[in-house]
Amino acid sequence: MEQLKTFISPQMVNLIMSGQMNYDFSPRRAELTMLFSDLRGFTSLCDELEPEELAPILNEYLTEMTEIIFQHGGTIDRYLGDGIMTFFGAPIPDEKHPENAVSTALAMQAKLSELKEKWLGDAQRELGTGIGITTGYVTVGSFGPKSHKEYTVSGSNANIASRLSKIAEMAQVLISPRTCARVGDLFEVEPLGQRQFKGRATPMMVYHVKRTVRS
């Protein structure tokens, strides 16, 4: 349970430990929403700053992003350097997982704008996040030997979210058609056309989330 607190909201873990929430962590198939974020411009920043200067910046970034994810009910799958793999809708079921994922992405973008001003001031350096989100069925659960288990997701839908993040421009949130169908009336969304992704037989429409339109 202590390890689990690094991946999901500590409040949720405490509810599970207290017996107020029951959950089976064995692998199962479920519809979730996956979010991948990739910090752009950090590599060039690495070339300019010393390691002792970079470490506090990266740690502060990951800390702030994790807090936002937990506030919206997300689960951290893993950290990938300066990237973050997250999913919504497990271990605690949440019918609003597509909405919460998109809200998380926009909140992450807004927080990074604040952090960038704090870190860089008036320096003209490009720094932003490309985020990809998709909703679909995946396998979620605890995997691995008894000595080292990970609570994670696997499946083609998780891969699509990763590929969306890779083609997203700096400060851009891209979502899949299924996510768009679930949140299209809550956010201003712009269709960007069809893209072909590895592992898919047909091209997929991609949408850009611009802002919240809900009052």
Secondary structure, 3 states (H helix, E strand, C coil): CCCHHHCCCHHHHHHHHHCCCCCCCCCEEEEEEEEEEEEECHHHHHHHCCHHHHHHHHHHHHHHHHHHHHHCCEEEEEEECCEEEEEECCCCCCCCHHHHHHHHHHHHHHHHHHHHHHHHCCCCCCCEEEEEEEEEEEEEEEECCCCCCEEEEECHHHHHHHHHHHHCCCCEEEECHHHHHHHCCCEEEEEEEEECCCCCCCCEEEEEEEEECCC
